[in-house]
Amino acid sequence: MTPEAHPNPNTPHDTHEDLHEDPHANDAAPYGGGDPYADYRTGDFPFTELVDLADRRLGAGVVAANDEFFAQRENLLVRERAVFDPERFGHKGKIMDGWETRRRRGADAGHPFPAADDHDWAIVRLGAPGVVRGIVVDTAHFRGNYPQRISVQATSLDGSPSPEALLAPGVTWEELVPPTPVRGHAANGFTVTSGRRHTHLRLRLHPDGGVARLRVHGEVVPDPEWLELLGTIDLLSVLNGGTCDDASDRFYSSPTQIILPGTSRKMDDGWENRRRRVRDTNDWVRFRLAAQGLVRAVEIDTAYLKGNSAGWIALHGRDGESGESGENGEWTELIPRTRLQPDTPHRFVLPAPAVVTHVRLDAFPDGGVARMRLHGSLTEAGAAELRSRYENGTA
């Protein structure tokens, strides 16, 4: 297959031959009461540390589907995990928290099964166009009504194309995941190796069935012309290509949430670590800007973190990878150790603009931060690097 894309090795799946012998090999047991997630099959997918390009908070949406008879397509991108209510039925049947199509039929009584190439589809607009590194197709609670196989295609159309434009004959769709068996009531992970920048995905169900959630993890590649027109931007925002490199602790929530757009809506919509008990240590999170930038001001918000915000913070920056010769790669102080107030936005004007490619936020001794913004602009070198990545369509 080209480009090569494989299911994550932590997600067992059957071969085509296995399915031919037993098409129900991947079924989950019928719900027997109690916790519906007790027999849920999950996996460890390293790519889920990357931002979800299909996050509704970034502006993603399901723009079209050929069928949503039993359950609406928009459920695919709901942030929370799928809910199952065994008693909930409607006029069309069991109400499922996901996207579910009707049962496909063949051409006539002599051919009751759907044809080999029959499938249902839904088109997803990525909230932040970029390079897809991994996909999770979650079939939670779809135990005997999940698709036998799925496939995923992607395309790149800038602007705000209509469903008709996306489905036009001249649009080229690249295959990220070929038709591949999936398991019912499970997280099915797929590593993607395309490396190209995409704006839309098409999830296909072979031949029909239901999917609870879709996650599309990758790296944002913003349009450099748009960033140049804006002038001063948030150099750290996920939407502008910022990423979380590493963190000391992810116990309660992902540090990537610190650089999401907008303000947090509740306590777990930021970064919160566990209580640190080892003296003379502290928690930290390290970020990489989309490209080299000139930082002039910083915002740090502790919204909704009232009894568990960071006590003090410090911010350091560096220009280049650590370990390079000369001044590049060395951490320099941008904000000295400073007391934070709970549930409060804080603004810091730097004494002099700082040229950086990475920043490290230290929390003393521990505690949470809801959002952080780095206000500034790309340097000439940073803009040139980003423009090259954008025009080449790779990262």
C-alpha positions in Angstrom: 0.0 0.0 0.0 1.2 3.6 -0.7 1.6 5.5 1.5 2.2 2.8 4.1 -0.1 2.8 7.1 -0.4 0.0 9.6 -2.7 -0.7 12.6 -0.9 -0.1 15.9 0.7 -3.4 17.0 -1.1 -3.0 20.3 -4.5 -3.4 18.5 -4.8 -7.0 17.4 -6.8 -7.5 14.2 -7.7 -10.4 12.0 -6.4 -10.9 8.5 -8.7 -11.0 5.5 -8.5 -14.7 5.5 -9.5 -14.9 9.1 -12.5 -12.7 8.5 -13.5 -14.9 5.6 -13.5 -17.9 7.9 -15.2 -16.1 10.8 -16.6 -12.7 10.0 -17.7 -12.3 13.7 -14.2 -12.9 15.1 -13.9 -9.3 16.2 -17.3 -9.0 17.9 -17.5 -8.1 21.5 -19.7 -10.0 23.9 -23.3 -8.7 24.3 -23.8 -6.2 27.1 -24.4 -8.2 30.3 -25.1 -5.4 32.8 -23.0 -3.3 35.1 -20.1 -1.1 33.9 -20.4 -1.0 30.1 -16.6 -0.3 29.9 -15.6 -3.3 32.0 -14.8 -5.4 28.9 -13.7 -2.4 26.7 -10.6 -3.2 24.7 -8.1 -0.4 24.6 -4.4 0.0 23.5 -1.3 2.1 24.2 -0.8 4.4 21.2 2.2 6.7 21.5 0.9 9.1 18.9 -2.0 10.1 21.2 0.5 12.5 23.0 0.2 14.7 19.8 -2.6 17.2 19.5 -6.0 15.9 18.1 -6.3 17.8 14.8 -10.0 16.9 14.8 -10.7 18.5 18.2 -13.9 20.6 18.1 -12.1 23.2 20.2 -9.8 23.9 17.2 -12.8 24.3 14.8 -13.1 20.8 13.5 -16.4 19.5 12.3 -18.1 16.6 10.4 -19.2 18.4 7.3 -21.1 15.6 5.5 -22.1 11.9 5.6 -23.9 9.7 3.2 -26.1 8.1 6.0 -26.7 8.8 9.7 -30.0 6.9 10.1 -29.4 5.6 13.6 -27.0 8.1 15.1 -25.7 11.5 14.1 -22.3 12.0 12.5 -21.5 14.9 14.8 -21.1 12.5 17.7 -17.7 11.4 16.2 -15.9 14.4 17.5 -17.5 14.8 21.0 -14.6 15.2 23.5 -16.0 13.0 26.2 -16.0 9.2 25.9 -19.1 7.6 24.6 -22.0 7.0 27.0 -24.2 3.8 26.9 -27.8 3.7 28.2 -29.2 0.2 27.7 -32.8 1.5 28.1 -32.6 4.3 25.6 -34.6 3.7 22.4 -36.2 6.0 19.9 -38.5 5.7 16.9 -35.7 4.4 14.7 -34.3 1.9 17.2 -31.5 1.9 19.8 -30.0 5.3 20.4 -26.2 5.1 20.3 -23.7 7.8 21.2 -21.7 7.7 18.0 -22.3 7.7 14.2 -24.3 4.7 13.0 -25.6 4.0 9.5 -28.5 1.7 8.5 -27.9 -1.9 7.4 -26.9 -2.1 3.8 -28.6 -4.6 1.5 -27.7 -6.3 -1.8 -29.2 -5.7 -5.2 -32.0 -8.3 -5.0 -33.3 -11.4 -3.2 -30.7 -13.6 -4.9 -27.9 -11.3 -3.8 -28.9 -10.1 -0.3 -25.5 -9.0 0.9 -23.9 -5.7 -0.1 -21.3 -5.7 -2.9 -17.6 -5.8 -2.0 -17.0 -2.1 -2.7 -20.2 -0.8 -0.9 -19.4 1.5 2.0 -20.7 4.4 4.1 -18.6 7.6 4.6 -18.3 10.8 6.6 -16.1 13.8 5.8 -14.3 15.5 8.7 -12.8 19.0 8.5 -9.7 19.2 10.6 -9.7 22.1 13.0 -6.0 22.6 12.5 -4.6 21.4 9.1 -1.5 19.4 9.5 0.4 16.1 9.2 -1.5 13.1 10.5 0.6 10.7 12.6 -2.0 8.4 14.0 -5.8 7.8 14.0 -8.0 6.2 16.7 -11.3 4.7 15.5 -13.2 4.0 18.7 -16.1 1.5 18.5 -17.1 1.8 22.2 -20.5 0.1 22.8 -20.8 -1.0 19.2 -20.5 -4.7 20.0 -22.2 -6.4 17.1 -23.0 -3.4 14.9 -19.5 -2.0 14.3 -18.1 -1.9 10.7 -16.3 -5.0 9.5 -13.5 -2.8 8.1 -12.7 0.8 8.0 -10.5 2.9 5.8 -9.4 6.5 6.0 -8.6 8.9 3.1 -7.3 12.5 3.3 -7.1 15.6 1.0 -6.0 19.2 1.2 -8.3 22.0 0.1 -7.7 25.4 1.6 -10.4 27.8 2.5 -13.9 26.7 3.5 -14.9 24.2 0.8 -18.5 22.9 0.7 -19.3 19.2 0.8 -20.0 19.4 -3.0 -16.5 20.8 -3.6 -14.9 18.1 -1.5 -16.8 15.4 -3.4 -16.1 16.9 -6.8 -14.4 14.5 -9.4 -11.2 16.5 -9.5 -10.4 16.2 -5.8 -7.5 13.8 -5.0 -7.9 11.7 -1.9 -4.8 10.0 -0.4 -5.2 6.7 1.4 -3.9 6.9 5.0 -5.4 3.7 6.2 -6.4 1.0 3.7 -9.5 -1.2 4.3 -8.6 -2.9 7.6 -10.5 -5.0 10.1 -11.5 -3.4 13.4 -12.7 -4.8 16.7 -16.1 -4.0 18.3 -16.2 -2.2 21.6 -12.5 -1.2 21.3 -10.1 1.5 20.6 -8.6 0.7 17.2 -5.3 2.6 16.6 -3.6 3.2 13.3 -0.1 4.7 12.7 0.1 6.9 9.6 3.3 7.5 7.7 2.2 9.8 4.9 4.0 13.0 6.1 1.8 15.3 3.9 -0.3 18.2 5.1 -4.1 17.6 5.0 -7.2 19.7 5.7 -10.0 17.0 5.5 -10.4 13.3 6.2 -12.9 10.8 4.9 -13.8 7.9 7.2 -15.3 5.0 5.3 -17.2 2.0 6.9 -17.1 -1.3 5.0 -19.9 -2.0 4.4 -21.8 -0.2 7.2 -22.1 0.0 11.0 -21.3 2.4 13.8 -18.3 4.2 15.2 -18.4 6.1 18.6 -15.5 8.5 18.3 -12.8 9.5 15.9 -9.4 11.0 17.0 -6.8 12.3 14.5 -3.5 13.0 16.1 -0.7 14.9 14.4 1.3 18.1 14.0 -0.2 21.4 12.9 1.3 23.1 9.8 -0.3 26.6 9.7 -0.5 28.8 6.6 2.6 31.2 6.9 0.9 33.9 4.8 -2.0 34.1 7.3 0.4 34.4 10.2 2.3 37.2 8.5 -0.9 39.1 7.8 -1.9 38.8 11.5 1.4 40.4 12.7 1.6 39.8 16.4 0.4 36.2 17.1 0.4 33.6 19.8 3.6 31.8 18.9 2.7 28.9 21.2 -0.9 28.2 20.1 -1.7 24.8 18.8 -3.5 26.5 15.9 -0.3 28.3 15.0 1.8 25.1 15.2 3.0 25.1 18.8 3.5 21.6 20.4 4.2 20.1 23.8 7.6 18.4 23.8 7.6 16.9 27.2 6.4 17.3 30.8 7.3 16.1 34.3 3.8 15.0 35.1 0.5 14.2 33.2 -1.4 12.7 36.1 -4.6 14.6 35.9 -4.6 16.2 32.4 -2.5 16.7 29.3 -0.1 19.7 29.2 -1.0 20.2 25.6 -4.3 21.8 26.8 -2.2 24.8 28.1 -1.8 25.9 24.4 -5.3 25.3 23.2 -7.3 28.3 21.9 -9.8 30.1 24.0 -10.2 30.1 27.7 -10.6 27.0 29.9 -14.1 26.0 30.7 -13.5 23.9 33.9 -10.7 22.6 36.1 -9.5 19.7 33.9 -9.4 21.9 30.8 -5.8 22.9 31.5 -2.7 21.1 33.0 -2.7 19.8 36.5 -0.1 17.5 38.0 -0.2 15.4 41.1 0.9 16.7 44.5 4.7 16.8 44.6 6.3 15.4 47.8 10.0 15.4 47.0 11.6 18.5 48.3 13.9 20.7 46.2 12.2 19.5 43.0 9.4 21.0 40.8 7.1 20.2 37.9 7.7 21.6 34.4 6.4 21.5 30.9 8.5 22.2 27.7 7.0 23.5 24.5 8.3 24.0 20.9 7.1 26.9 18.8 6.1 26.3 15.2 9.3 28.1 14.2 11.8 30.6 15.5 9.9 33.6 17.0 10.4 36.9 18.7 8.5 36.9 22.0 7.4 40.3 23.5 4.8 39.4 26.1 3.4 36.4 28.0 0.0 35.5 29.4 -0.4 32.8 32.1 -4.0 32.0 33.2 -5.0 29.8 36.2 -8.7 29.9 35.5 -10.8 27.4 37.6 -7.6 26.3 39.5 -8.5 27.7 42.9 -6.9 25.5 45.5 -4.5 23.7 43.2 -2.9 26.3 40.9 0.9 26.6 40.7 2.3 28.5 43.7 5.1 30.2 41.7 6.2 29.9 38.1 9.3 30.7 36.1 9.7 30.8 32.3 12.9 30.1 30.3 13.5 30.0 26.6 16.1 28.8 24.2 17.0 29.3 20.5 17.8 25.9 18.9 18.0 22.4 20.2 19.7 21.8 23.5 23.4 20.9 23.4 24.3 23.0 20.3 27.5 25.0 20.5 27.6 28.7 21.4 24.6 30.5 22.9 22.1 28.6 20.9 20.4 25.8 22.8 21.1 27.4 26.2 18.2 28.2 28.5 17.8 31.9 29.4 15.4 33.4 31.9 12.4 35.1 30.4 10.3 35.5 33.6 11.9 35.0 37.0 10.3 33.0 39.7 7.0 34.8 40.3 4.0 34.2 42.6 0.7 33.3 40.9 -2.8 34.0 42.1 -5.5 31.2 41.8 -8.2 31.5 39.1 -6.6 34.6 37.7 -5.1 35.8 34.3 -1.6 37.1 34.6 0.2 39.4 32.0 4.0 39.8 31.7 5.8 42.2 29.4 9.3 41.0 28.8 12.1 43.6 29.5 13.5 42.9 25.9 12.1 40.8 23.0 13.4 37.2 23.1 14.3 35.1 20.1 13.3 31.5 21.0 12.3 28.2 19.4 11.5 26.5 22.8 10.2 27.5 26.2 10.1 25.7 29.5 7.4 26.6 32.1 8.4 25.6 35.7 5.8 25.3 38.4 7.0 25.5 42.1 6.5 23.2 43.7 3.6 21.8 41.7 0.1 22.8 40.7 -1.9 23.7 37.6 -1.9 26.2 34.8 -4.9 26.6 32.5 -3.5 28.5 29.5 -0.3 30.2 28.4 0.2 32.6 25.5 3.5 33.8 23.9 2.8 37.1 22.0 5.2 38.0 19.3 6.0 37.4 15.6 8.1 35.0 13.5 11.6 35.9 12.7 12.7 36.0 9.1 14.4 32.6 9.5 11.3 31.2 11.3 8.9 32.4 8.6 11.2 31.0 5.9 11.3 27.6 7.6 7.5 27.5 8.1 6.9 28.6 4.5 9.1 25.7 3.3 7.2 23.2 5.3 3.9 24.5 4.1 4.8 24.7 0.4 6.4 21.2 0.4 3.4 19.8 2.2 5.5 17.8 4.6 6.7 18.0 8.1 
